[in-house]
Amino acid sequence: MRRMATERRMPVSLLMERILSVMTVLGSICLCIGVPLYIAGRAFDVFTVAQVGVFLLLIGAVLIIMRILYWTMEELVGRGLDSMEE
């Protein structure tokens, strides 16, 4: 499929926001699926199900933590730029 001559590339900031929102959604989904799997695996004494639940919990937690760290860094850089302007 060819691009139209008037199409422009997406700005990097918009691309990052889209990626971060996808990370947040995937992290939330992993957490929401991982908790019941872990609980069910422990309740019915099925090690494999509990292990999959823990892996999903870890993946979800890592994605959410990465999102929070990026947000924190963005705030720090914004404050640093604001203090440089004064």
N, C-alpha and C positions, 0 to 999 in steps of 0.2 A: 504494500500500500504506500503510495507516494504522499509526501507532505505537501500541504498547500504552501504557497509562497508567503502568506500572511501569518502562518503559525510561528510562534516563538517558543524557545525552550522554557521549561518551568524554572523559576528562580530556586536557588539552592535552599533558601530558608523555607519555602513552601514544601519542597521535597523532604526536608528534615522533619517538618511538622507532620507530614503524612506518615513518614516512617515511624516517628515516635508515637503517633496515635495508634498505628497498627501494633507496635510493641506493647502498648498499654492494653489493648483489647486482647491480644494473644496471651499476655501474662495473666489477665483476669480470667480468661477461659481456662488456662492451665490450672490456676488456683481453684476455680470452681469445680473442675473435674477431679483434681488430685485429692482434695479433702474427702469427698465421699468414697473414693476408691480406697484411700488409706484406711478410713474408718471401717469400711466393709471388709477389707482384707484382714484387719486386726480382729474384728468381731467374729468372722467365720474361720479364722486361723488359716488363711490362704496367703502364704508368704509372697507369691508372685504378684498377686493383686495389690498387696500392701506396698511392695517394692515399686511397682508402676506408679502407684499413687504418690509415693515419696519423690520419684523422679519428676513427675508432673509438678508437684509442689515446688521443687527446687528450680525447675525451669521457669515457672511462673514468678517465683520470688526474684530470680536473677533479672528477668525482663523488667519487672516493676522497679527494682533497685537501680538498674541502668537508666531508666526513665527519670527517676528522682535525682540521680547524680547529674544527668544532663541538664535538668531543670535548675539544679543548684549552681552548676557551672555557668549557665546562661545568666542567672541573677548576679553572680559575682562579677562576670565580665561586664554586664550592664552597669553595675555600680562603679566598677573601675573606670569605665569610659565616662560616666557622669562626673566622677571626681576629677578626671583629667581636664574636663571642659571648664571647670571653675577656676 
